Amino acid sequence: MFEVRGTFKDVDGWKRFRKLINANSEKMALEKLMSIIGSNHKVKRCLIKVEEIKKVGE
């Protein structure tokens, strides 16, 4: 499990996020995050800025 923090561009400006992603590696966690935020908020990947990816738990 990974905790991912960052910002994404919305209609109102930049919004902060913190998500817990269940994945086997940082690369998979990042891919899953981009997919989730992109589909939920209709944001392109270039408008998602990841500040930190940290492993939490098992």
PyMOL Python script that loads the backbone (N, CA, C, O; Angstrom):
from pymol import cmd

cmd.read_pdbstr("""\
ATOM      1  N   MET A   1       0.845  -1.171   0.000  1.00  0.00           N
ATOM      2  CA  MET A   1       0.000   0.000   0.000  1.00  0.00           C
ATOM      3  C   MET A   1       0.894   1.238   0.000  1.00  0.00           C
ATOM      4  O   MET A   1       1.894   1.298   0.714  1.00  0.00           O
ATOM      5  N   PHE A   2       0.518   2.216  -0.806  1.00  0.00           N
ATOM      6  CA  PHE A   2       1.279   3.455  -0.934  1.00  0.00           C
ATOM      7  C   PHE A   2       0.377   4.653  -0.663  1.00  0.00           C
ATOM      8  O   PHE A   2      -0.803   4.656  -1.014  1.00  0.00           O
ATOM      9  N   GLU A   3       0.958   5.667  -0.033  1.00  0.00           N
ATOM     10  CA  GLU A   3       0.268   6.943   0.145  1.00  0.00           C
ATOM     11  C   GLU A   3       0.864   7.911  -0.874  1.00  0.00           C
ATOM     12  O   GLU A   3       2.076   8.121  -0.917  1.00  0.00           O
ATOM     13  N   VAL A   4      -0.013   8.496  -1.695  1.00  0.00           N
ATOM     14  CA  VAL A   4       0.432   9.407  -2.745  1.00  0.00           C
ATOM     15  C   VAL A   4      -0.159  10.784  -2.468  1.00  0.00           C
ATOM     16  O   VAL A   4      -1.361  10.918  -2.241  1.00  0.00           O
ATOM     17  N   ARG A   5       0.696  11.809  -2.487  1.00  0.00           N
ATOM     18  CA  ARG A   5       0.253  13.188  -2.254  1.00  0.00           C
ATOM     19  C   ARG A   5       0.647  14.053  -3.433  1.00  0.00           C
ATOM     20  O   ARG A   5       1.662  13.816  -4.088  1.00  0.00           O
ATOM     21  N   GLY A   6      -0.178  15.064  -3.693  1.00  0.00           N
ATOM     22  CA  GLY A   6       0.135  15.984  -4.772  1.00  0.00           C
ATOM     23  C   GLY A   6      -1.003  16.937  -5.043  1.00  0.00           C
ATOM     24  O   GLY A   6      -1.849  17.173  -4.181  1.00  0.00           O
ATOM     25  N   THR A   7      -1.022  17.493  -6.260  1.00  0.00           N
ATOM     26  CA  THR A   7      -2.052  18.443  -6.668  1.00  0.00           C
ATOM     27  C   THR A   7      -2.498  18.119  -8.085  1.00  0.00           C
ATOM     28  O   THR A   7      -1.783  17.470  -8.849  1.00  0.00           O
ATOM     29  N   PHE A   8      -3.698  18.587  -8.418  1.00  0.00           N
ATOM     30  CA  PHE A   8      -4.161  18.498  -9.803  1.00  0.00           C
ATOM     31  C   PHE A   8      -4.930  19.756 -10.147  1.00  0.00           C
ATOM     32  O   PHE A   8      -5.528  20.389  -9.277  1.00  0.00           O
ATOM     33  N   LYS A   9      -4.911  20.114 -11.420  1.00  0.00           N
ATOM     34  CA  LYS A   9      -5.561  21.343 -11.898  1.00  0.00           C
ATOM     35  C   LYS A   9      -7.043  21.068 -12.107  1.00  0.00           C
ATOM     36  O   LYS A   9      -7.421  20.150 -12.835  1.00  0.00           O
ATOM     37  N   ASP A  10      -7.874  21.873 -11.462  1.00  0.00           N
ATOM     38  CA  ASP A  10      -9.324  21.782 -11.590  1.00  0.00           C
ATOM     39  C   ASP A  10      -9.827  23.102 -12.175  1.00  0.00           C
ATOM     40  O   ASP A  10      -9.040  24.021 -12.404  1.00  0.00           O
ATOM     41  N   VAL A  11     -11.111  23.196 -12.413  1.00  0.00           N
ATOM     42  CA  VAL A  11     -11.705  24.424 -12.952  1.00  0.00           C
ATOM     43  C   VAL A  11     -11.422  25.609 -12.029  1.00  0.00           C
ATOM     44  O   VAL A  11     -11.170  26.719 -12.496  1.00  0.00           O
ATOM     45  N   ASP A  12     -11.464  25.367 -10.717  1.00  0.00           N
ATOM     46  CA  ASP A  12     -11.271  26.425  -9.722  1.00  0.00           C
ATOM     47  C   ASP A  12      -9.805  26.703  -9.403  1.00  0.00           C
ATOM     48  O   ASP A  12      -9.516  27.608  -8.620  1.00  0.00           O
ATOM     49  N   GLY A  13      -8.884  25.961  -9.979  1.00  0.00           N
ATOM     50  CA  GLY A  13      -7.466  26.128  -9.678  1.00  0.00           C
ATOM     51  C   GLY A  13      -6.858  24.795  -9.268  1.00  0.00           C
ATOM     52  O   GLY A  13      -7.419  23.736  -9.553  1.00  0.00           O
ATOM     53  N   TRP A  14      -5.714  24.847  -8.599  1.00  0.00           N
ATOM     54  CA  TRP A  14      -5.025  23.626  -8.182  1.00  0.00           C
ATOM     55  C   TRP A  14      -5.624  23.102  -6.888  1.00  0.00           C
ATOM     56  O   TRP A  14      -5.822  23.858  -5.938  1.00  0.00           O
ATOM     57  N   LYS A  15      -5.912  21.804  -6.852  1.00  0.00           N
ATOM     58  CA  LYS A  15      -6.477  21.161  -5.659  1.00  0.00           C
ATOM     59  C   LYS A  15      -5.503  20.104  -5.155  1.00  0.00           C
ATOM     60  O   LYS A  15      -4.885  19.385  -5.941  1.00  0.00           O
ATOM     61  N   ARG A  16      -5.376  20.021  -3.843  1.00  0.00           N
ATOM     62  CA  ARG A  16      -4.492  19.040  -3.211  1.00  0.00           C
ATOM     63  C   ARG A  16      -5.209  17.703  -3.072  1.00  0.00           C
ATOM     64  O   ARG A  16      -6.433  17.655  -2.951  1.00  0.00           O
ATOM     65  N   PHE A  17      -4.440  16.620  -3.089  1.00  0.00           N
ATOM     66  CA  PHE A  17      -5.013  15.301  -2.844  1.00  0.00           C
ATOM     67  C   PHE A  17      -4.044  14.449  -2.033  1.00  0.00           C
ATOM     68  O   PHE A  17      -2.834  14.676  -2.028  1.00  0.00           O
ATOM     69  N   ARG A  18      -4.608  13.473  -1.355  1.00  0.00           N
ATOM     70  CA  ARG A  18      -3.853  12.441  -0.650  1.00  0.00           C
ATOM     71  C   ARG A  18      -4.636  11.151  -0.821  1.00  0.00           C
ATOM     72  O   ARG A  18      -5.781  11.068  -0.375  1.00  0.00           O
ATOM     73  N   LYS A  19      -4.059  10.158  -1.446  1.00  0.00           N
ATOM     74  CA  LYS A  19      -4.753   8.904  -1.735  1.00  0.00           C
ATOM     75  C   LYS A  19      -3.930   7.732  -1.238  1.00  0.00           C
ATOM     76  O   LYS A  19      -2.702   7.739  -1.316  1.00  0.00           O
ATOM     77  N   LEU A  20      -4.627   6.721  -0.724  1.00  0.00           N
ATOM     78  CA  LEU A  20      -4.003   5.449  -0.404  1.00  0.00           C
ATOM     79  C   LEU A  20      -4.282   4.508  -1.565  1.00  0.00           C
ATOM     80  O   LEU A  20      -5.437   4.262  -1.911  1.00  0.00           O
ATOM     81  N   ILE A  21      -3.225   3.987  -2.160  1.00  0.00           N
ATOM     82  CA  ILE A  21      -3.342   3.133  -3.337  1.00  0.00           C
ATOM     83  C   ILE A  21      -2.766   1.759  -3.004  1.00  0.00           C
ATOM     84  O   ILE A  21      -1.642   1.649  -2.515  1.00  0.00           O
ATOM     85  N   ASN A  22      -3.542   0.721  -3.273  1.00  0.00           N
ATOM     86  CA  ASN A  22      -3.083  -0.644  -3.054  1.00  0.00           C
ATOM     87  C   ASN A  22      -2.368  -1.124  -4.318  1.00  0.00           C
ATOM     88  O   ASN A  22      -3.006  -1.388  -5.336  1.00  0.00           O
ATOM     89  N   ALA A  23      -1.029  -1.235  -4.245  1.00  0.00           N
ATOM     90  CA  ALA A  23      -0.238  -1.638  -5.409  1.00  0.00           C
ATOM     91  C   ALA A  23       1.033  -2.336  -4.938  1.00  0.00           C
ATOM     92  O   ALA A  23       1.416  -2.234  -3.772  1.00  0.00           O
ATOM     93  N   ASN A  24       1.682  -3.049  -5.862  1.00  0.00           N
ATOM     94  CA  ASN A  24       2.902  -3.797  -5.535  1.00  0.00           C
ATOM     95  C   ASN A  24       4.166  -2.952  -5.649  1.00  0.00           C
ATOM     96  O   ASN A  24       5.176  -3.270  -5.021  1.00  0.00           O
ATOM     97  N   SER A  25       4.126  -1.884  -6.436  1.00  0.00           N
ATOM     98  CA  SER A  25       5.317  -1.051  -6.618  1.00  0.00           C
ATOM     99  C   SER A  25       4.902   0.415  -6.755  1.00  0.00           C
ATOM    100  O   SER A  25       3.729   0.727  -6.960  1.00  0.00           O
ATOM    101  N   GLU A  26       5.889   1.304  -6.637  1.00  0.00           N
ATOM    102  CA  GLU A  26       5.620   2.741  -6.794  1.00  0.00           C
ATOM    103  C   GLU A  26       5.105   3.044  -8.190  1.00  0.00           C
ATOM    104  O   GLU A  26       4.202   3.863  -8.364  1.00  0.00           O
ATOM    105  N   LYS A  27       5.682   2.382  -9.182  1.00  0.00           N
ATOM    106  CA  LYS A  27       5.283   2.617 -10.568  1.00  0.00           C
ATOM    107  C   LYS A  27       3.817   2.239 -10.787  1.00  0.00           C
ATOM    108  O   LYS A  27       3.079   2.965 -11.453  1.00  0.00           O
ATOM    109  N   MET A  28       3.398   1.102 -10.225  1.00  0.00           N
ATOM    110  CA  MET A  28       2.004   0.669 -10.365  1.00  0.00           C
ATOM    111  C   MET A  28       1.065   1.595  -9.590  1.00  0.00           C
ATOM    112  O   MET A  28      -0.046   1.876 -10.042  1.00  0.00           O
ATOM    113  N   ALA A  29       1.514   2.069  -8.419  1.00  0.00           N
ATOM    114  CA  ALA A  29       0.708   2.994  -7.621  1.00  0.00           C
ATOM    115  C   ALA A  29       0.501   4.304  -8.376  1.00  0.00           C
ATOM    116  O   ALA A  29      -0.599   4.857  -8.370  1.00  0.00           O
ATOM    117  N   LEU A  30       1.543   4.796  -9.020  1.00  0.00           N
ATOM    118  CA  LEU A  30       1.451   6.035  -9.789  1.00  0.00           C
ATOM    119  C   LEU A  30       0.491   5.870 -10.970  1.00  0.00           C
ATOM    120  O   LEU A  30      -0.326   6.751 -11.238  1.00  0.00           O
ATOM    121  N   GLU A  31       0.591   4.754 -11.664  1.00  0.00           N
ATOM    122  CA  GLU A  31      -0.288   4.482 -12.806  1.00  0.00           C
ATOM    123  C   GLU A  31      -1.755   4.413 -12.367  1.00  0.00           C
ATOM    124  O   GLU A  31      -2.639   4.960 -13.027  1.00  0.00           O
ATOM    125  N   LYS A  32      -1.996   3.732 -11.245  1.00  0.00           N
ATOM    126  CA  LYS A  32      -3.361   3.601 -10.726  1.00  0.00           C
ATOM    127  C   LYS A  32      -3.915   4.960 -10.302  1.00  0.00           C
ATOM    128  O   LYS A  32      -5.078   5.269 -10.558  1.00  0.00           O
ATOM    129  N   LEU A  33      -3.076   5.770  -9.653  1.00  0.00           N
ATOM    130  CA  LEU A  33      -3.488   7.110  -9.233  1.00  0.00           C
ATOM    131  C   LEU A  33      -3.879   7.966 -10.429  1.00  0.00           C
ATOM    132  O   LEU A  33      -4.924   8.616 -10.413  1.00  0.00           O
ATOM    133  N   MET A  34      -3.047   7.971 -11.465  1.00  0.00           N
ATOM    134  CA  MET A  34      -3.339   8.757 -12.672  1.00  0.00           C
ATOM    135  C   MET A  34      -4.674   8.326 -13.277  1.00  0.00           C
ATOM    136  O   MET A  34      -5.460   9.162 -13.723  1.00  0.00           O
ATOM    137  N   SER A  35      -4.919   7.035 -13.289  1.00  0.00           N
ATOM    138  CA  SER A  35      -6.161   6.498 -13.833  1.00  0.00           C
ATOM    139  C   SER A  35      -7.367   6.945 -13.004  1.00  0.00           C
ATOM    140  O   SER A  35      -8.381   7.369 -13.558  1.00  0.00           O
ATOM    141  N   ILE A  36      -7.256   6.851 -11.686  1.00  0.00           N
ATOM    142  CA  ILE A  36      -8.368   7.203 -10.792  1.00  0.00           C
ATOM    143  C   ILE A  36      -8.693   8.692 -10.878  1.00  0.00           C
ATOM    144  O   ILE A  36      -9.849   9.060 -11.087  1.00  0.00           O
ATOM    145  N   ILE A  37      -7.687   9.551 -10.720  1.00  0.00           N
ATOM    146  CA  ILE A  37      -7.934  10.998 -10.746  1.00  0.00           C
ATOM    147  C   ILE A  37      -8.393  11.440 -12.131  1.00  0.00           C
ATOM    148  O   ILE A  37      -9.288  12.276 -12.256  1.00  0.00           O
ATOM    149  N   GLY A  38      -7.786  10.883 -13.157  1.00  0.00           N
ATOM    150  CA  GLY A  38      -8.182  11.226 -14.522  1.00  0.00           C
ATOM    151  C   GLY A  38      -9.630  10.890 -14.813  1.00  0.00           C
ATOM    152  O   GLY A  38     -10.334  11.680 -15.441  1.00  0.00           O
ATOM    153  N   SER A  39     -10.085   9.728 -14.366  1.00  0.00           N
ATOM    154  CA  SER A  39     -11.468   9.339 -14.652  1.00  0.00           C
ATOM    155  C   SER A  39     -12.472  10.043 -13.743  1.00  0.00           C
ATOM    156  O   SER A  39     -13.564  10.396 -14.190  1.00  0.00           O
ATOM    157  N   ASN A  40     -12.122  10.252 -12.481  1.00  0.00           N
ATOM    158  CA  ASN A  40     -13.064  10.890 -11.549  1.00  0.00           C
ATOM    159  C   ASN A  40     -13.214  12.388 -11.786  1.00  0.00           C
ATOM    160  O   ASN A  40     -14.304  12.937 -11.624  1.00  0.00           O
ATOM    161  N   HIS A  41     -12.121  13.054 -12.170  1.00  0.00           N
ATOM    162  CA  HIS A  41     -12.140  14.514 -12.291  1.00  0.00           C
ATOM    163  C   HIS A  41     -11.947  15.008 -13.723  1.00  0.00           C
ATOM    164  O   HIS A  41     -11.903  16.214 -13.963  1.00  0.00           O
ATOM    165  N   LYS A  42     -11.831  14.081 -14.675  1.00  0.00           N
ATOM    166  CA  LYS A  42     -11.647  14.435 -16.098  1.00  0.00           C
ATOM    167  C   LYS A  42     -10.428  15.336 -16.292  1.00  0.00           C
ATOM    168  O   LYS A  42     -10.495  16.370 -16.956  1.00  0.00           O
ATOM    169  N   VAL A  43      -9.307  14.911 -15.691  1.00  0.00           N
ATOM    170  CA  VAL A  43      -8.063  15.675 -15.738  1.00  0.00           C
ATOM    171  C   VAL A  43      -7.034  14.887 -16.548  1.00  0.00           C
ATOM    172  O   VAL A  43      -6.899  13.678 -16.366  1.00  0.00           O
ATOM    173  N   LYS A  44      -6.313  15.562 -17.437  1.00  0.00           N
ATOM    174  CA  LYS A  44      -5.241  14.909 -18.184  1.00  0.00           C
ATOM    175  C   LYS A  44      -4.050  14.665 -17.262  1.00  0.00           C
ATOM    176  O   LYS A  44      -3.854  15.376 -16.277  1.00  0.00           O
ATOM    177  N   ARG A  45      -3.268  13.658 -17.596  1.00  0.00           N
ATOM    178  CA  ARG A  45      -2.126  13.275 -16.762  1.00  0.00           C
ATOM    179  C   ARG A  45      -1.104  14.399 -16.596  1.00  0.00           C
ATOM    180  O   ARG A  45      -0.454  14.497 -15.555  1.00  0.00           O
ATOM    181  N   CYS A  46      -0.961  15.235 -17.600  1.00  0.00           N
ATOM    182  CA  CYS A  46       0.024  16.324 -17.509  1.00  0.00           C
ATOM    183  C   CYS A  46      -0.399  17.384 -16.490  1.00  0.00           C
ATOM    184  O   CYS A  46       0.418  18.220 -16.103  1.00  0.00           O
ATOM    185  N   LEU A  47      -1.661  17.363 -16.050  1.00  0.00           N
ATOM    186  CA  LEU A  47      -2.155  18.326 -15.062  1.00  0.00           C
ATOM    187  C   LEU A  47      -2.215  17.732 -13.655  1.00  0.00           C
ATOM    188  O   LEU A  47      -2.796  18.331 -12.751  1.00  0.00           O
ATOM    189  N   ILE A  48      -1.613  16.552 -13.471  1.00  0.00           N
ATOM    190  CA  ILE A  48      -1.531  15.915 -12.155  1.00  0.00           C
ATOM    191  C   ILE A  48      -0.071  15.957 -11.721  1.00  0.00           C
ATOM    192  O   ILE A  48       0.794  15.389 -12.388  1.00  0.00           O
ATOM    193  N   LYS A  49       0.205  16.622 -10.611  1.00  0.00           N
ATOM    194  CA  LYS A  49       1.566  16.759 -10.090  1.00  0.00           C
ATOM    195  C   LYS A  49       1.685  15.949  -8.799  1.00  0.00           C
ATOM    196  O   LYS A  49       1.023  16.255  -7.807  1.00  0.00           O
ATOM    197  N   VAL A  50       2.521  14.924  -8.815  1.00  0.00           N
ATOM    198  CA  VAL A  50       2.744  14.086  -7.635  1.00  0.00           C
ATOM    199  C   VAL A  50       3.930  14.645  -6.870  1.00  0.00           C
ATOM    200  O   VAL A  50       5.007  14.839  -7.433  1.00  0.00           O
ATOM    201  N   GLU A  51       3.728  14.903  -5.581  1.00  0.00           N
ATOM    202  CA  GLU A  51       4.791  15.459  -4.748  1.00  0.00           C
ATOM    203  C   GLU A  51       5.516  14.379  -3.958  1.00  0.00           C
ATOM    204  O   GLU A  51       6.718  14.484  -3.715  1.00  0.00           O
ATOM    205  N   GLU A  52       4.776  13.325  -3.550  1.00  0.00           N
ATOM    206  CA  GLU A  52       5.387  12.309  -2.694  1.00  0.00           C
ATOM    207  C   GLU A  52       4.664  10.979  -2.859  1.00  0.00           C
ATOM    208  O   GLU A  52       3.435  10.923  -2.911  1.00  0.00           O
ATOM    209  N   ILE A  53       5.450   9.911  -2.940  1.00  0.00           N
ATOM    210  CA  ILE A  53       4.912   8.553  -2.894  1.00  0.00           C
ATOM    211  C   ILE A  53       5.635   7.853  -1.754  1.00  0.00           C
ATOM    212  O   ILE A  53       6.864   7.781  -1.741  1.00  0.00           O
ATOM    213  N   LYS A  54       4.865   7.335  -0.791  1.00  0.00           N
ATOM    214  CA  LYS A  54       5.467   6.746   0.394  1.00  0.00           C
ATOM    215  C   LYS A  54       4.802   5.409   0.685  1.00  0.00           C
ATOM    216  O   LYS A  54       3.576   5.304   0.650  1.00  0.00           O
ATOM    217  N   LYS A  55       5.601   4.391   0.970  1.00  0.00           N
ATOM    218  CA  LYS A  55       5.064   3.070   1.299  1.00  0.00           C
ATOM    219  C   LYS A  55       4.546   3.088   2.736  1.00  0.00           C
ATOM    220  O   LYS A  55       5.244   3.516   3.655  1.00  0.00           O
ATOM    221  N   VAL A  56       3.307   2.615   2.917  1.00  0.00           N
ATOM    222  CA  VAL A  56       2.713   2.523   4.252  1.00  0.00           C
ATOM    223  C   VAL A  56       2.168   1.111   4.437  1.00  0.00           C
ATOM    224  O   VAL A  56       1.520   0.572   3.540  1.00  0.00           O
ATOM    225  N   GLY A  57       2.422   0.521   5.577  1.00  0.00           N
ATOM    226  CA  GLY A  57       1.902  -0.819   5.858  1.00  0.00           C
ATOM    227  C   GLY A  57       2.466  -1.859   4.917  1.00  0.00           C
ATOM    228  O   GLY A  57       3.527  -1.684   4.319  1.00  0.00           O
ATOM    229  N   GLU A  58       1.732  -2.935   4.805  1.00  0.00           N
ATOM    230  CA  GLU A  58       2.156  -4.051   3.939  1.00  0.00           C
ATOM    231  C   GLU A  58       1.290  -4.120   2.752  1.00  0.00           C
ATOM    232  O   GLU A  58       1.478  -4.987   1.900  1.00  0.00           O
TER     233      GLU A  58
END
""", "prot")
cmd.dss("prot")
cmd.show_as("cartoon", "prot")
cmd.util.cbc("prot")
cmd.orient("prot")
